[in-house]
Amino acid sequence: MERQQTLRTKKQKQEPRKKRTSANILNHRTEGASLPGVEDKELIGEISKMKAITPYMVASRYDVRLSVAKNLLDSLQQRGLIQLMARNSNLKLYRFTG
């Protein structure tokens, strides 16, 4: 019983948690999601040097989330700069066509 009481007093002394609002969630999701635009020559130059391009390689090289890397590669594919070579349920493999 003493232990439960000490836990209750600790919880009461702590600061109350912030409520999650849609604005906070949106800011949390977009933090760290900045990547140079598709127009950026340096980005395209770095990707052109890769023999095989995967979302994981792009995400780890530029320190972004995997979803951001996937979106970037999809936009590059739509522009015709990279081509989808192989795909399965877990992985997409691209190559630079420039």
C-alpha positions as CSV (number, residue, x, y, z in Angstrom):
1,M,0.0,0.0,0.0
2,E,2.9,2.4,0.7
3,R,4.3,1.7,-2.6
4,Q,1.1,2.6,-4.4
5,Q,0.8,5.7,-2.4
6,T,4.3,6.8,-3.3
7,L,3.5,6.2,-7.0
8,R,0.4,8.3,-6.7
9,T,2.2,11.2,-5.1
10,K,4.9,11.0,-7.8
11,K,2.3,11.2,-10.5
12,Q,0.6,14.2,-8.9
13,K,3.9,16.1,-8.7
14,Q,4.8,15.5,-12.4
15,E,3.7,18.1,-14.9
16,P,0.5,17.3,-16.8
17,R,1.0,15.9,-20.3
18,K,0.1,18.0,-23.2
19,K,-3.0,17.1,-25.1
20,R,-2.4,15.9,-28.6
21,T,-4.0,18.3,-31.1
22,S,-4.1,18.0,-34.8
23,A,-1.6,20.9,-35.1
24,N,0.9,19.2,-32.8
25,I,0.5,15.9,-34.7
26,L,1.1,17.7,-38.0
27,N,4.2,19.5,-36.8
28,H,5.5,16.2,-35.3
29,R,5.1,14.4,-38.6
30,T,6.7,17.1,-40.7
31,E,9.7,17.6,-38.5
32,G,12.8,16.1,-40.0
33,A,11.0,15.5,-43.3
34,S,12.9,18.3,-45.2
35,L,14.9,17.0,-48.1
36,P,16.3,19.0,-50.9
37,G,13.8,19.4,-53.7
38,V,13.7,17.1,-56.7
39,E,15.2,20.0,-58.7
40,D,18.3,20.1,-56.6
41,K,21.3,19.2,-58.8
42,E,23.4,17.9,-55.9
43,L,20.7,15.4,-54.9
44,I,20.3,14.1,-58.5
45,G,24.1,14.0,-58.8
46,E,24.4,11.9,-55.7
47,I,21.7,9.5,-56.7
48,S,23.2,9.1,-60.2
49,K,26.4,7.8,-58.7
50,M,24.5,4.9,-57.0
51,K,24.6,1.6,-58.9
52,A,21.3,0.5,-57.3
53,I,18.9,2.8,-55.6
54,T,16.6,1.7,-52.8
55,P,14.4,3.7,-50.4
56,Y,16.5,2.5,-47.5
57,M,19.8,3.7,-49.1
58,V,18.3,7.2,-49.8
59,A,16.8,7.4,-46.3
60,S,20.1,6.4,-44.6
61,R,22.3,8.7,-46.7
62,Y,20.1,11.8,-46.2
63,D,19.0,10.9,-42.6
64,V,15.2,11.1,-43.4
65,R,12.3,8.9,-42.8
66,L,11.7,6.0,-45.1
67,S,8.4,7.3,-46.2
68,V,10.0,10.6,-47.3
69,A,12.6,8.6,-49.3
70,K,9.8,6.6,-51.0
71,N,8.0,9.7,-51.9
72,L,11.1,11.3,-53.4
73,L,11.9,8.2,-55.4
74,D,8.3,8.1,-56.7
75,S,8.5,11.7,-57.8
76,L,11.9,11.0,-59.5
77,Q,10.3,8.0,-61.3
78,Q,7.4,10.1,-62.5
79,R,9.8,12.7,-63.9
80,G,11.7,9.9,-65.8
81,L,15.0,10.3,-64.0
82,I,15.0,6.9,-62.4
83,Q,13.5,3.6,-63.6
84,L,11.9,0.9,-61.5
85,M,13.9,-2.3,-62.1
86,A,12.5,-4.9,-59.7
87,R,9.9,-4.9,-57.0
88,N,8.4,-7.2,-54.5
89,S,6.2,-6.7,-51.4
90,N,9.2,-5.5,-49.3
91,L,11.5,-3.7,-51.7
92,K,11.7,-1.5,-54.8
93,L,14.9,-1.3,-56.7
94,Y,15.6,1.6,-59.1
95,R,18.4,2.6,-61.4
96,F,19.3,6.0,-62.7
97,T,18.4,6.7,-66.3
98,G,19.2,10.4,-66.4
